[in-house]
C-alpha cells in the first residue's frame, strides 16, 4: 500500500467483498453480526460511508480515488470548513475524519481482544478502547449510551464463536493477520490529516 490509501479501502471496512483477503472478510462479517450492540457507531458510520460512495460515483469521482487526492482536491477548491461549520458540512475530508476516528476505536478494541486472556471481559476492553478514541468526540448522552451498550457485550469465547472461524487460537491468528492492515490505513491517514491540519475540523 506504501503511502497511498484508496478511499475504497475505507468503504470496504463496512461493505466487504468476497474477493478481499479472507481474514479481513471474516473480520467484517464479525462486526456486522454485532451490529445491534454497536448500533450507536454503525448507524452513524453507514450514513458517512454513503456520503463517500456518492463522491466516488459523482462527477468528480476521480478526485476521490485516494484519500490523498481527495484532500488535495477539496483543499485547493475550498470545499472544507476548516475552522467552523459552514457551507460544506458533508465534505469528504470531514466525513472521512469521522470514520477515521471510528477505525481507531476498532483497532484498539480488536487488539485488546486478540491479546486478552480466556476470562477477559470484553465490556472492559471495549469501554477502554472507546474512552481512548471516540469518547472525546461524542457528547455526554452518546457516551452514556455507549457505556450501557458495552455492558451487554458477550464474553470473549462468545465473541469468538460469532466469528465462526474455528478454535479460539484460529480466531486470534485471523485477527493477527487483519489488524496490521487496519493499523496501516489508520496511520497513513493520521499522518496525512496532521500534515494538512485536518484532525480537528468541525
URKA-V950604 format. One record per helix or strand of 2 or more residues. SS is the DSSP state (H for helix, E for strand). FROM is the first residue (numbers start at 1). TO is the last residue. Records with the same first field share a line. If there is no record, write none. Layout:
SS=FROM-TO ; FROM-TO
This chain:
H=7-12 ; 22-33 ; 39-56 ; 61-64 ; 67-76 ; 92-115 ; 122-131 ; 134-137 ; 140-150 ; 156-163 ; 168-195
